[in-house]
Amino acid sequence: MEIDALRFPDVWILAAEAQAIDEAFRLAGHEWRPPNGFTGARVHDLLEAWVHLVAGYSINAEDYRHDLGVRDALQFVLEHLGPESRLRLEHALATIDAAFRERMKPLPAM
């Protein structure tokens, strides 16, 4: 998966928010905390991974479970953002989440 930094140009977080998120990840022992700490670039990585799953590129069940966990990590980030950054990220997630819900609708009975 190639990361396109321009796909979400309106999503950015403040340095203080990145530090707070990093500390929250650390305290929670969250698996999505990068070894060198959380940065704004990590938000884009998580968004790209969520797009990757919703687009249907996961290869097997393990990839699917891993990528589905990305949405949990994004929710964790949302919960630790200030109001303006939260709105920007929620806006970016709205379209992706809607596509996910559409794809997850049950198939019609035959």
C-alpha positions in Angstrom: 0.0 0.0 0.0 1.4 3.3 -1.0 0.8 6.2 1.4 -0.6 9.3 -0.4 0.1 12.2 2.0 -2.2 14.4 -0.1 -5.2 12.2 0.2 -6.1 13.8 3.6 -4.7 17.3 3.3 -7.2 18.7 5.8 -6.2 16.2 8.5 -3.5 17.4 10.8 -3.0 17.6 14.5 -1.1 19.9 16.8 2.2 18.9 18.3 0.7 19.0 21.8 -2.1 16.7 20.7 0.4 14.2 19.3 2.2 14.2 22.6 -1.0 13.7 24.5 -2.0 10.9 22.2 1.4 9.3 22.5 1.2 9.4 26.3 -2.4 8.0 26.2 -1.3 5.1 23.9 1.7 4.5 26.2 -0.4 4.4 29.4 -3.0 2.2 27.8 -0.3 -0.2 26.5 -2.0 0.2 23.1 -0.6 -1.9 20.3 -0.8 0.9 17.7 1.7 3.2 19.5 4.7 3.4 17.3 8.1 2.6 18.9 9.4 6.1 18.4 6.2 7.8 19.6 3.0 9.0 18.0 3.2 11.8 15.4 0.7 13.5 13.1 2.1 11.3 10.3 0.8 8.3 12.2 -2.7 9.6 11.8 -2.3 9.5 8.0 -0.8 6.0 8.2 -3.9 4.9 10.2 -6.3 6.6 7.7 -4.5 4.9 4.8 -4.8 1.5 6.5 -8.5 2.1 7.1 -9.0 3.0 3.4 -7.0 -0.1 2.5 -9.4 -2.3 4.4 -12.6 -0.6 3.2 -11.4 -0.8 -0.4 -11.1 -4.6 0.1 -7.4 -5.0 -0.3 -6.9 -7.2 2.8 -5.6 -10.6 1.7 -6.6 -12.9 4.5 -8.5 -13.1 7.8 -5.4 -12.0 9.8 -4.9 -8.9 7.7 -8.7 -8.2 8.0 -8.5 -8.4 11.8 -5.4 -6.3 11.9 -6.8 -3.6 9.6 -10.1 -3.6 11.5 -8.1 -2.8 14.6 -6.9 0.3 12.8 -10.4 1.8 13.1 -10.2 1.2 16.9 -6.9 3.1 17.0 -8.4 6.0 15.0 -11.2 6.1 17.5 -8.7 6.2 20.3 -7.0 9.1 18.6 -10.3 10.9 18.1 -11.0 10.6 21.9 -7.7 12.4 22.7 -7.9 15.3 20.2 -9.0 18.9 20.7 -12.3 20.0 19.2 -10.9 21.4 15.9 -8.6 18.5 15.2 -11.3 16.1 16.1 -13.7 17.7 13.6 -11.1 17.4 10.8 -10.5 13.7 11.5 -14.2 13.0 11.9 -14.8 14.6 8.5 -12.1 12.4 6.9 -13.5 9.3 8.5 -17.1 10.0 7.6 -16.8 9.0 4.0 -14.6 6.0 4.7 -16.9 4.7 7.5 -19.9 5.1 5.2 -18.2 3.1 2.6 -17.4 0.4 5.2 -21.0 0.3 6.4 -22.2 0.0 2.8 -19.8 -2.9 2.1 -20.8 -4.7 5.3 -24.5 -4.9 4.4 -25.8 -8.5 4.3 -26.2 -10.0 0.9 -29.8 -10.5 -0.2 -31.3 -13.9 0.5 -31.4 -16.2 -2.6 
